């Protein structure tokens, strides 16, 4: 697997801003992690994607920034369309959805830009939203999304013919969306074999979302393989767990994670309770069950350990990687560290600097997943935690 970290952690809405983030963060992260080369999973807001898709000069500027910082681009996060660091994001992150021409055009712009910026001989991947948020979705919406994804696959095939570069798109299931979990993606794509026949459309496995669904990693990866759904990308991420909600410290411990920018969906182990955001649980008139664990959609730094009574779902990430490596094409899936939540995490989980925190995550991956990561780091791996 080719390792990268996702730049959606950095607020940048134009090419100049992205170049600045590469110079001020990604390059220093590579050096702090002791790596000769580092992948970046680039977040391209819609305006950036349009420019990079059509402007060779802008691509040259970005390519130069990548090279001088010792960085490589193989994967793009095309889930958030724009404004991912607005004061309030919440459900806006799911718009526009896959019923719209805007979502299709944006994703194809990302694909064209990525194809032009890939290292020689490399394939690329793009993660995208799981059709849309569930509310207001009907059969007409489903048909429109299928038509848009059909056009996407045709566009990806055209890019491959024109450039000789393969770019695959992975649908990323997320709690509360039309395709809520991996089983939903596998069922939806499996019922539409023409969409996955060429392997250009598949699954992006976010291991935080996977943990929140309480699904078994080996089981869902095997089901995807059996249905012919390729895993094109893994977003290495860890969820927050309440192992014993009867602990009297639970509510106070969760309160700092109930913030205003992002949605933090919550699920209970046996599926009896679900909430679209953490405050719905903390402020519930009818208390949530205390006889089963809860998991919360909060991306916890990979190497971090939340204070009791909370914990991180690290074991789900490790099991998911092992499962993906046994799946067809699993070795070629991109492994993208996606902790975008640094700016909203409680003080107890904050690093000295953002560069320190991301570098510590990358060192953790090299230490705990050496069998999964392509290439050998130069030096410095395995140092002390900086959080």
C-alpha positions as CSV (number, residue, x, y, z in Angstrom):
1,X,0.0,0.0,0.0
2,X,1.2,3.5,-0.7
3,X,1.0,5.6,2.4
4,X,-0.2,9.3,2.5
5,X,-1.8,11.7,4.8
6,X,-5.0,13.6,3.8
7,X,-4.6,17.3,3.4
8,X,-8.3,18.0,4.2
9,X,-6.9,18.8,7.7
10,X,-5.6,22.0,6.2
11,X,-7.9,24.9,5.3
12,X,-7.0,25.8,1.7
13,X,-9.5,26.8,-1.0
14,X,-7.2,27.8,-3.9
15,X,-4.0,26.6,-5.5
16,X,-1.9,29.2,-3.7
17,X,-3.3,28.0,-0.4
18,X,-2.6,24.4,-1.2
19,X,1.0,25.1,-2.2
20,X,1.4,27.1,1.1
21,X,0.1,24.1,3.1
22,X,2.6,21.8,1.3
23,X,5.5,24.1,2.1
24,X,4.4,24.8,5.7
25,X,3.0,21.5,6.8
26,X,3.4,18.5,4.4
27,X,7.1,19.0,3.8
28,X,7.9,19.5,7.5
29,X,5.8,16.5,8.3
30,X,7.8,14.3,6.0
31,X,11.1,15.5,7.6
32,X,9.7,15.1,11.1
33,X,8.6,11.6,10.3
34,X,12.0,10.7,9.0
35,X,10.8,9.8,5.5
36,X,12.6,10.3,2.2
37,X,9.3,10.5,0.3
38,X,5.8,11.0,1.6
39,X,2.4,10.7,-0.1
40,X,-0.2,13.4,0.3
41,X,-3.9,12.6,-0.2
42,X,-4.8,15.9,-1.6
43,X,-8.2,17.6,-0.8
44,X,-9.3,19.5,-3.9
45,X,-12.1,21.9,-3.3
46,X,-14.3,22.5,-6.4
47,X,-12.4,25.7,-7.5
48,X,-9.0,24.0,-7.2
49,X,-10.2,20.9,-9.1
50,X,-11.5,23.1,-11.9
51,X,-8.2,25.0,-12.2
52,X,-5.9,22.0,-12.0
53,X,-8.1,20.1,-14.5
54,X,-7.7,22.8,-17.2
55,X,-4.6,24.9,-16.4
56,X,-1.3,23.3,-17.2
57,X,0.6,26.2,-15.6
58,X,-1.3,25.7,-12.3
59,X,-0.5,22.0,-12.4
60,X,3.2,22.9,-12.9
61,X,3.2,25.1,-9.9
62,X,1.7,22.3,-7.7
63,X,4.0,19.7,-9.2
64,X,7.0,21.9,-8.3
65,X,5.7,22.3,-4.7
66,X,5.3,18.5,-4.4
67,X,8.8,17.9,-5.7
68,X,10.7,20.4,-3.6
69,X,9.0,19.0,-0.5
70,X,9.7,15.3,-1.3
71,X,6.0,14.5,-1.8
72,X,4.0,12.3,-4.1
73,X,0.3,12.6,-5.1
74,X,-1.6,9.3,-5.8
75,X,-4.9,9.9,-4.1
76,X,-7.5,12.7,-3.8
77,X,-10.2,13.3,-1.3
78,X,-13.2,14.5,-3.3
79,X,-15.8,14.0,-0.6
80,X,-16.1,17.6,0.7
81,X,-17.0,19.9,-2.2
82,X,-15.9,23.2,-0.6
83,X,-15.9,25.0,2.8
84,X,-14.6,22.0,4.8
85,X,-13.2,24.4,7.4
86,X,-16.2,26.7,7.7
87,X,-17.3,27.5,11.2
88,X,-20.2,25.1,10.7
89,X,-20.0,22.3,8.2
90,X,-22.3,19.6,9.6
91,X,-24.6,18.2,6.8
92,X,-23.4,20.6,4.2
93,X,-20.5,18.2,3.6
94,X,-22.9,15.9,1.8
95,X,-23.9,18.6,-0.8
96,X,-24.0,18.5,-3.7
97,X,-24.9,14.8,-3.8
98,X,-24.6,12.3,-6.6
99,X,-28.0,13.3,-8.1
100,X,-26.4,16.5,-9.4
101,X,-24.4,17.5,-12.4
102,X,-22.1,19.5,-10.1
103,X,-20.9,16.4,-8.2
104,X,-20.1,14.6,-11.5
105,X,-18.3,17.5,-13.0
106,X,-16.3,18.1,-9.8
107,X,-15.2,14.4,-9.6
108,X,-14.1,14.3,-13.2
109,X,-12.1,17.5,-12.7
110,X,-10.4,15.8,-9.8
111,X,-9.7,12.8,-11.9
112,X,-8.2,14.7,-14.8
113,X,-6.0,16.8,-12.5
114,X,-4.8,13.6,-10.6
115,X,-4.1,11.8,-13.9
116,X,-1.8,14.7,-14.9
117,X,0.0,14.8,-11.6
118,X,0.6,11.1,-10.9
119,X,4.1,9.8,-10.7
120,X,5.2,7.8,-13.8
121,X,3.5,4.4,-13.9
122,X,1.3,5.0,-10.9
123,X,-2.4,4.6,-10.6
124,X,-4.6,7.1,-8.7
125,X,-7.6,6.9,-6.5
126,X,-10.4,9.3,-5.4
127,X,-12.8,9.0,-2.5
128,X,-16.3,10.3,-2.8
129,X,-19.5,10.5,-0.7
130,X,-21.9,7.6,-0.4
131,X,-24.5,9.1,-2.9
132,X,-25.9,11.6,-0.3
133,X,-27.5,12.1,3.0
134,X,-30.5,9.9,3.5
135,X,-33.2,12.5,4.1
136,X,-35.3,13.2,1.1
137,X,-33.8,10.4,-1.0
138,X,-36.2,8.4,-3.1
139,X,-36.3,6.1,-6.1
140,X,-35.9,9.1,-8.5
141,X,-32.8,10.1,-6.6
142,X,-31.4,6.6,-6.8
143,X,-31.9,6.5,-10.5
144,X,-30.2,9.9,-11.0
145,X,-27.2,8.8,-8.9
146,X,-26.9,5.6,-11.0
147,X,-26.9,7.6,-14.2
148,X,-24.3,10.0,-12.8
149,X,-22.0,7.2,-11.7
150,X,-22.4,5.5,-15.1
151,X,-21.2,8.8,-16.7
152,X,-18.4,8.9,-14.2
153,X,-17.1,5.5,-15.1
154,X,-17.3,6.4,-18.8
155,X,-15.3,9.6,-18.0
156,X,-12.7,7.6,-16.1
157,X,-12.3,5.2,-19.0
158,X,-11.9,8.1,-21.4
159,X,-9.2,9.6,-19.2
160,X,-7.4,6.2,-19.1
161,X,-7.5,6.0,-22.9
162,X,-6.3,9.6,-23.4
163,X,-3.6,9.7,-20.8
164,X,-2.6,6.1,-20.2
165,X,-3.2,6.7,-16.4
166,X,-5.7,4.8,-14.4
167,X,-7.8,6.7,-11.8
168,X,-10.3,4.8,-9.7
169,X,-13.1,6.2,-7.5
170,X,-14.1,4.7,-4.2
171,X,-17.5,5.2,-2.6
172,X,-16.9,5.9,1.1
173,X,-19.8,4.7,3.3
174,X,-20.7,6.9,6.3
175,X,-23.3,6.6,9.0
176,X,-26.5,8.4,8.2
177,X,-26.0,8.5,4.5
178,X,-27.9,6.5,1.8
179,X,-25.0,4.0,1.8
180,X,-24.6,3.9,5.6
181,X,-22.0,1.1,5.9
182,X,-19.9,-1.2,3.8
183,X,-22.7,-3.7,3.3
184,X,-24.8,-1.0,1.8
185,X,-22.1,-0.1,-0.7
186,X,-21.5,-3.7,-1.6
187,X,-25.3,-4.3,-2.1
188,X,-25.8,-1.2,-4.2
189,X,-22.8,-1.7,-6.5
190,X,-23.3,-5.4,-6.6
191,X,-26.8,-4.9,-8.0
192,X,-25.3,-2.7,-10.7
193,X,-22.5,-4.9,-12.2
194,X,-22.0,-2.6,-15.2
195,X,-20.7,0.1,-12.8
196,X,-17.9,-2.1,-11.4
197,X,-17.1,-4.3,-14.4
198,X,-13.9,-2.4,-15.3
199,X,-12.7,-1.9,-11.7
200,X,-12.8,1.9,-12.0
201,X,-15.5,2.3,-9.4
202,X,-15.3,0.6,-6.1
203,X,-15.1,1.1,-2.3
204,X,-13.2,3.5,-0.1
205,X,-12.9,1.9,3.3
206,X,-12.8,4.5,6.1
207,X,-11.9,2.5,9.2
208,X,-13.4,5.1,11.6
209,X,-16.8,4.7,9.8
210,X,-16.3,1.0,9.8
211,X,-15.8,0.9,13.5
212,X,-18.9,3.1,14.2
213,X,-21.0,0.5,12.2
214,X,-19.7,-2.3,14.6
215,X,-19.1,-4.4,11.5
216,X,-16.4,-7.1,11.4
217,X,-13.6,-6.0,9.1
218,X,-12.8,-9.5,7.7
219,X,-16.5,-10.2,7.0
220,X,-17.2,-7.0,5.1
221,X,-13.9,-7.1,3.1
222,X,-14.7,-10.7,2.1
223,X,-18.2,-9.7,1.1
224,X,-16.9,-6.9,-1.1
225,X,-14.5,-9.3,-2.8
226,X,-17.2,-11.9,-3.3
227,X,-19.4,-9.2,-5.0
228,X,-16.5,-8.0,-7.2
229,X,-16.3,-4.6,-5.5
230,X,-12.7,-3.5,-5.5
231,X,-11.3,-1.7,-2.4
232,X,-9.4,1.2,-4.1
233,X,-8.5,3.2,-1.0
234,X,-8.4,2.8,2.8
235,X,-8.7,5.9,5.0
236,X,-6.8,5.0,8.1
237,X,-8.8,6.4,11.0
238,X,-9.9,5.5,14.5
239,X,-13.3,6.1,16.1
240,X,-14.1,7.0,19.7
241,X,-15.7,4.2,21.9
242,X,-17.6,4.2,25.1
243,X,-17.0,0.6,26.3
244,X,-19.1,0.9,29.4
245,X,-21.7,3.7,29.2
246,X,-22.8,2.9,32.8
247,X,-19.6,4.5,34.0
248,X,-20.6,7.7,35.8
249,X,-17.9,9.7,33.9
250,X,-19.3,9.0,30.5
251,X,-21.3,12.2,29.8
252,X,-18.6,14.5,31.1
253,X,-15.9,12.7,29.1
254,X,-17.9,13.0,25.8
255,X,-18.9,16.6,26.2
256,X,-15.6,18.1,24.8
257,X,-16.2,16.1,21.6
258,X,-19.6,17.7,21.0
259,X,-18.4,20.6,18.8
260,X,-20.0,22.9,16.2
261,X,-18.1,22.2,13.0
262,X,-18.6,18.5,12.1
263,X,-21.2,15.8,12.6
264,X,-20.4,13.1,15.0
265,X,-22.8,10.2,14.5
266,X,-23.3,7.7,17.3
267,X,-24.3,4.0,17.2
268,X,-24.9,1.4,19.9
269,X,-23.4,-2.1,19.6
270,X,-26.7,-4.0,19.1
271,X,-28.1,-1.4,16.7
272,X,-30.9,-0.4,19.1
273,X,-29.9,3.3,19.1
274,X,-28.6,5.7,16.5
275,X,-28.0,9.4,16.5
276,X,-26.9,11.8,13.7
277,X,-24.8,13.9,16.1
278,X,-23.3,13.6,19.5
279,X,-25.4,16.3,21.2
280,X,-28.5,14.3,20.5
281,X,-27.1,11.6,22.8
282,X,-25.9,13.9,25.5
283,X,-29.1,15.9,25.6
284,X,-31.5,13.0,25.1
285,X,-34.7,13.0,27.2
286,X,-34.6,9.2,27.1
287,X,-31.2,8.0,28.2
288,X,-29.2,5.8,25.9
289,X,-28.7,2.1,26.9
290,X,-25.9,1.5,29.4
291,X,-25.7,-2.2,28.8
292,X,-23.9,-2.0,25.4
293,X,-20.9,0.0,24.1
294,X,-21.4,3.1,22.0
295,X,-19.1,4.4,19.2
296,X,-18.8,7.9,18.0
297,X,-17.7,9.3,14.6
298,X,-14.8,11.3,15.8
299,X,-11.5,10.8,14.0
300,X,-9.0,10.2,16.9
301,X,-5.2,10.5,16.0
302,X,-3.9,7.0,15.3
303,X,-1.4,6.9,18.0
304,X,-3.5,8.7,20.7
305,X,-5.2,7.1,23.7
306,X,-8.3,9.0,25.0
307,X,-8.5,9.1,28.8
308,X,-10.8,6.6,30.5
309,X,-13.7,5.9,30.4
310,X,-13.2,6.4,26.6
311,X,-11.0,4.4,24.2
312,X,-10.0,4.3,20.6
313,X,-11.0,1.6,18.1
314,X,-7.4,0.9,17.0
315,X,-8.0,-2.8,16.7
316,X,-10.6,-2.2,13.9
317,X,-8.0,-0.3,11.8
318,X,-5.4,-3.1,12.3
319,X,-7.9,-5.9,11.4
320,X,-9.2,-4.0,8.4
321,X,-5.7,-3.5,6.9
322,X,-5.0,-7.2,7.4
323,X,-8.2,-8.1,5.7
324,X,-7.7,-5.7,2.7
325,X,-4.2,-7.1,2.1
326,X,-5.8,-10.5,1.4
327,X,-8.4,-9.1,-1.0
328,X,-8.0,-8.9,-4.8
329,X,-6.0,-5.7,-5.5
330,X,-5.6,-5.0,-1.8
331,X,-1.9,-4.5,-2.1
332,X,-2.6,-1.7,-4.6
333,X,-5.1,0.1,-2.4
334,X,-3.9,3.5,-1.2
335,X,-3.6,4.0,2.6
336,X,-4.5,7.6,3.5
337,X,-4.2,8.8,7.2
338,X,-7.3,10.9,7.6
339,X,-7.4,12.7,10.9
340,X,-9.1,16.0,9.8
341,X,-10.3,16.7,13.3
342,X,-7.2,18.2,14.9
343,X,-8.6,21.7,15.1
344,X,-11.7,20.6,17.1
345,X,-10.2,17.9,19.4
346,X,-10.0,18.4,23.1
347,X,-6.8,19.9,24.6
348,X,-5.9,16.5,26.0
349,X,-5.4,15.2,22.5
350,X,-3.6,18.2,21.0
351,X,0.0,17.9,19.9
352,X,2.7,20.6,20.4
353,X,2.2,21.5,16.7
354,X,0.1,20.0,13.9
355,X,3.3,18.9,12.2
356,X,4.3,17.0,15.3
357,X,0.9,15.3,15.5
358,X,0.7,14.2,11.9
359,X,4.3,13.0,11.9
360,X,3.6,10.9,15.0
361,X,0.7,9.3,13.2
362,X,2.9,8.3,10.3
363,X,5.5,6.9,12.6
364,X,2.8,4.9,14.3
365,X,1.7,3.4,10.9
366,X,5.3,2.4,10.1
367,X,5.7,0.8,13.5
368,X,2.4,-1.1,13.6
369,X,1.7,-1.8,9.9
370,X,5.1,-2.4,8.4
371,X,3.8,-5.3,6.4
372,X,1.2,-3.0,4.7
373,X,3.3,0.0,3.8
374,X,5.2,0.1,0.5
375,X,8.8,1.3,0.6
376,X,11.2,1.6,3.4
377,X,11.5,4.8,5.5
378,X,14.8,6.5,5.6
379,X,15.2,7.1,9.3
380,X,13.6,8.4,12.5
381,X,10.7,5.9,12.6
382,X,9.6,4.7,16.0
383,X,10.4,7.8,18.1
384,X,8.4,8.8,21.1
385,X,4.8,10.0,20.8
386,X,4.5,13.7,20.5
387,X,1.0,13.9,21.8
